[in-house]
Amino acid sequence: MSMLALAGPALATSTDNPAADFSDTPWWLSLIKALFLFVFLLLNTLLVIWFERRVIGRMQERPGPNRTGPFGLLQTLADGVKLALKEDITPRKADKLMFVLAPIIAGAMAFVSFAIIPLSGNVWMFGHYTPLQLTDVPVAVLLVLAVAGVGVYGIVLAGWSSGSTYPLLGGLRSSAQVISYEIAMGLALVAVFLYAGSMSTSQIVLAQNDLWFAIPAFFSFGVYIITMVGETNRLPFDLAEGEGELTGGFHTEYSSLKFAMFFLGEYVNMFTVSGLATTLFLGGWQAPPGIAAIGGGMFNGGWWGLLWFVIKLWLFMFFFVWLRGSLPRVRYDQFMRLGWKVLIPSTLVWVVAVAFLRASNEGFLGKTMVLGGRIHRSTLITIVIIVLLVLAAAWIYDYKAAAREKAIPETPTEIDPYAGGYPVPPLPGQTLREPAPALTAPPAYQPGETDSEEEETRG
């Protein structure tokens, strides 16, 4: 909030972009819109699972599902029915209440976040002129972050209540993962708040009439893309359920509908973070710039907005699928180092730079950066400061990399295989040193032999 106050006169006021008007929305129409959102997410989840299997199949030169229904479209539905009819097993040492409550929390929280995302502008629905959005609040984006923080309780409780080691480790990993990447995600969204002058999703969409925030807040957009993949536990960041290390992670002991709730929550959460990215950075339901100018904006609003929103949403879903089919899983220490040592510090620097730009009353890539054909002095100073910060960060990185290389001891080319008391095989490129010859000790004194020799001498 202090940075919002710092930006002061450069921020757009909430009156410039009024919030969505729900005055002509009766309670029963809100229930219909809630049911519409629920069905919309369920159908998209069924479709995206089929889409993911088909696309990855093509990437791996195999057909994917193609037998159940036309083009295999009913394969996901058949798998869901089969999963629901499987035996529901509860471990004997599990905490029964928490074991049942965990998948409910994980599944329900994924649906709640989508309530504040505008699918389009005002539309005519059942005799009322209402926004195609369930609700909106002045701090709607913070509501999404809060709900995501509550949703992780489902994963943590699932790991703890199972009474097993691997699920517990998966739950702990997920909690640490969400904490670290939600910090970077929240910081990345601060730049959007500074440009829009609001945290309301409907106001943020309307603030992008002239320019989508993915262009001026390009760094925030990149950080958000990384953090949303880590937030949803998807490859290459699916470390909370890595089968090579944790069998199945936090849901190892789950089966039947309880497992299906975790599966459903993961995919709905993918739509939630993708919908939020569309709303905050890609203009939300607004048409692309070229199409928006056709016919005085006749294709930019109403039910047309739902079409543009769905197209942008599915572009992010294809990005998720493409990552899963292309990248291997990273190590957990690398993943946490990326969050704490790279994303969070760099995003802090970016937020300070954006706040300085807004406070200097200069729009980044905006119309007031050039006055009278000359670059404004405050803009030039800001650019110089950003360049110096980037150069300083690059120099520090190179200096630390060189220091790490010097600290690594050189591998000897010749080793003694018995130096440690037991044989050690050589590394590639090493040769074995001949062991030192052992000293021959004189034979031990044998009393019996000496006595017999003395007797023979006497004889």
N, C-alpha and C positions, 0 to 999 in steps of 0.2 A: 504493500500500500504506500510505503514511503516513496518508492520509485514512481508510482502513479502521481503522487503529489509533486515529485520533482519535475515530471514532464510538463505539468502545468498547462500553459496556454496552447501547446502544440497538439494536445489531445482532442480528439473529436468528442463532443458532448453527447450525452444520451438523447438529447432532443433532436440532434441531426439524424440519428438512426433510431426511431422509436421501436420499442419492444413490440412483440406480437400482441395483438388485441384479441382477447378471449371473451369479450363482453357479449358476443352473440353465439356463445357456445354453451348450451344447456348441459346438465349433468349426464343425461342419457347419451348425448353425442360424444362426450368424453369417454364413456364406456365403449362406444362403438370404435372410437379411434384407438383405445387401448387394445381391444380385440383385433383390430386391423394390424397394429404393430406386432402383436403376438403371432398372428398367422403369417405376417410378412417375414419375420425372423425365422419361423419354423420352416417355411417353404424355401427360403434362401439357404438355410442350413442343409436341408436335404439336397438341394441343387449343388451347393459348393462341394459337398463330399464327393458326389459323382463327378463334378468338374475336376476336382483335385486328382482323383484316381485316373481319369482319362488323360489329363495333361501330363502327369508324371509317367503314365504308361507310354505315351507318345515320346516323351523325352528318353525313355529307356527302351524304345523300340519294341513295345508290346501293345496289345490293343486296349487293355483295361476292361472294365465291365461293359459287356455288349450283348448280354443274353436276356436278362430280366427286363421286359418292357422294351419299347422302341429305343434304340441306341443305348440300352442298359440304364435308362432313366429311373426305373423302379428298383434298381439294385439296393440303393440306400434304404428305401422303405422296407424292403424284404429283410435287410440286415437288422433294422430297428425292431421289427416284429420278432425276429428270431432271438435278439438280445433280450427282449422283454419276457419271452417265454422260458428263458434259461432259469436254472435253479438259483435261488437267492441264498447265498451262504454268508453267515456271520461268524467270525472267529470266536472261539470259546473265551479267550482272554480279552476280548474287545470291550470297550465301554459302549454299551448298547445305545444309549441315548445320543451321545456325540457321534457315534458311528452312523446313525441314521440322519442326524441333523446336518452333518458336514456336506453331503452332496446337495441337500436342499438349499443351503446357503450359497454354495458355488454356482448352482444353476439359476437361482432366483435373482442374484445380484447382477448377473449378466444382462437380464432383461430390463432391470430397473434403469440402468444408465441410458438406454436408448430413448427414454421418455422425453428428454430435453433436447433431442436432436431434431431440427426442423427438416422434414422431408420435402417441403415446398412452401411457397408463400400462402396467401389466402386463397381458398378454393370454395366453390359452392357445393355444399354437402347436405342433403336432406332438408333443404329449405333454409339453410343457415350459411352465412359467409364467415368461415372460420379458418384459422391457420392449420395447415396440415402438420400439426405438432401437438403432442399430448399436453405439454405444459412448458412453461419457461419461468425462470427466476433470475433475479439480478446477478446471482453467483452460480449460474448453471454449470459452468465448466468445473468449478470446484466441487460441485455435487458429483460429477463423474469420477473425479479423483477420490472423493470420500467413499463412494460406492465400491470402487476398485480396491480400496484399502480394506473394506469390510469383506469383500469377496475372498480375499486371501485367507481369511479365518477358516473358510470351508476347507481349503487345502491343508492348512496347519492342523486343524482338528481331525481331518481324515488320516493324516500321518500319525498323530498321537493316539487316537482312539483305536487304531487297528491292533495295538499291542504287539507290533512286530518291528524289527530293527530297520529294514529297508524302507518301509513307509515313513517311519519317523525321520530318517535322514532326508528323504525326499521332501517332507513337509518343512524341515528346517532350511533346506536349500531354497525352497520356494519363498519362504518368508524373507530370507536375506536378499534374494533376487528382486522381489517386489519393492522392498524398502529402498534399495540402492537405485533402481531404475525409475521409481516414481518420483524421486527427488529430481533427477535429471529431466524427466518429463514435465514436472511442474515448473521448473525453471525455463524450459523451452517455451512454455505457453505464456510466460510473462511478457515476452516481446509482442505477442499477439494482443494481449490486454493493453499494452502501451499504444499500439497502432489503432486499435478499435475504440479505446476509451471505455470499454465495458467488458464484463464477463458474461453477459447474456448472449446465448447462441444466436438468437434471432437478430440482435443488433450487430454481432460480429459478421454475420452473413451480409447484411445490408451495407456494412462499412466497406465491403469489397466490390462495390459497384464499378469502380474505375480500375482497380488493380488488386489481383488476388494476393493474399499475404504470403504465398509461397515464394514470391519474387523478392520483396524487401526483407522478409524474415527467412531467407533461404537457409541460414545456419540452424535456426530453430526447427525448420521443417526437416532438415537432415537428422538432427538429434531426435526429433519425435519419431521418425521412421525407425530408427534403431531401438528406441525405448519401447515402442509399441510391439515390436517383435519379441523383446525380452519380457514384456508384460504378459503376453499371451502364451508363454512357454512353448514357442514354436521354434523349429529348426532355423538357424543353428544354435538356438538358445534354449532348447528343451531339456535343460539339465535337471529339472525337478522330477523328471520321469524317464531318465536315461536308462534304457533297458540293458545296456552293456555294463552299467555300474550298479544300478539300484533295482534290477529286475523289472519293475514297472513304476517305481517311485511311490508317491503317496497313495495311489489307487491300486496297489498290488493286491490287497485283500478284498477288493470290491468286485461284485458280479451283478448280472441282471440289470434292473432298472437303476440301481444306485450307481453303477459304472456308467450307464447311459446318461445320467445327469451330469457327471463330470465331462463326458464327451460332448454333450450338448452345450454346456457352459463354455467350453473352450472355443467352439466355433461361433457361438453367439457373441462372445467377447471379441473375437476377431472382427465381426461386423461392427461392434460398438466402437472400437478404436479406429477402424477405417472410416466410420461415419463421422467421428469427431475430427479426424484429419481432413476429411472433405469439407466439413463445416468451417474449420479454423483456417485452413490454408488454401483451399481450392474453390472458394466462393460458394460453398454449400450447394443449394439447389439452383443457383443462377447458371444460365447458359454460358458456353464459351464466348469470348469477346466477339468473334465474327458472327456467330449465330444470334447473339443478343441484340445486334444492331439491325437485324432483318425485320422489316415491317413495323418499325417503331417499338420493338420489344414484344411483339405478339407471342414469340416463343420463349419468352423469359418470364415465367410466372405461371400461376394456376397449376393445372395438372401436368403441364409440360415440365415444371420444376422437378416433379417426381422422376421423370425420365432422366434428366441430367444428373440428379443425385444418385440414381441407381447405377448409371454408367461409371461415374467417378468411384462409387463404392466398389464396383467389381474390378476396376483397375487395381485397387489396393489388394483385393482378394487374389487376383492373378499374381501380384507381387509376392504374397505369402506362399502361393503354390510354387512359384519359380524358385524362391529361396530354398524350399524344402527339397526340390529336385536337383539343386545345384551345389549346395554348400554342405560340408560335413559339420558335425557337432564340435564346438570348441571345448577347451578344457575349462573347468570351473574357475580356477584361479585367474585365467586370462579374461574370462567373462566379468568377474568382479573387479579386476584391475581396470578394465575398460570403463566400467561405470564410475568407480570412485576416483580414479586418477586421471581420466581423460575427459569423460562427458561432463561431470559435475563442475570441475574447475573451468573448462573452456566455456561452458554455458554461462557461468557466473560472469566471466569477462565479456561475453557477448551481450548479456543483459545490461551491464554497466555501459557498454558502448551505445546500445540502442537508447537507453535512458538519457545519455548525454546528447545524442542526436535530437531527441524529442525536446529536451529542455532548451537546446540552442535554437528552437523554433525552425529547424530545418528538417524537411521530410526526406528520409533516406530514399534515394532514387525518385524523389518527388519533384513537384514543379518549382519549388522555391530554392533548389540547390544552386541555380544559375540566375543571377540578377543582372539585367542589362548586358548580357553577353559575357559577363565575367563570373568566375566562381566566387561565391561568397567566402569571406575569410574564415568564418566559423566552420563552414563545411570543409575547407582545406585543412584546418587544424584537426578536425575530427578524423579525416582520412589519414593524415600523418600519424596521429596517435594509434589508430587501428593497425597501420602498417608496422609501426615500431613494436607494438605488442606482439604481432605475428612473428616478426623477426626475432624478438627476444625469446618467444616460446620455442622457435626453431633452433636457436643457438643453445638454449638450455637442454633441449632434447639431444642435440648432437654431442654436447659436452658430457652428458650423462652416459650416452651410448659409448663414447670413447673411454670414459672411466670404467665402464663395465667390461669392455674388452681388455683393458690393461689389468683388471683385477682377476681375470681368468688365468689360472696357471697354465704354462705351456706343457703339453703332453710330451714326455720323453720318448725319443725314438728307440731306445734300448732299455729293456727292463729286466730285472732279476725275478724270475717266476716264483722263487722261494723266499722273497724278501720278507714277507709277512708271516712266514712259518708254514704256509700252505700254498699249493700251486695256484697261480693266477694266469688265466689265458691272456695272450696279448691282444691289444686292440688293432684294428686295421692300420697297416703302415708301421707297426712296431716290430722289432726283432727281439729275440730272447738272448739274454746275456748268459754266458756259460757260468753255472754256479761254481763258487770257489771250492777247491778240493778239500774234503774233510780231513782233519788232522787224525792220524792213526795213533791211538793210545796204546801203551804197553799192555800186555795181557794181565788180567786181574790175578792177584795172588790166590793160589789154591792150596790150602794147608795140607790136604791129603797127598797131593802130588809132591809137595816139597818133602814131606816126611818119608815117602817111599824112595825119593832120590837120595836122601841122606843115608837111609839104610843100605841102599845098593853101594854107596860110596864106602861106607864102613865095611861092608862085606868084601 
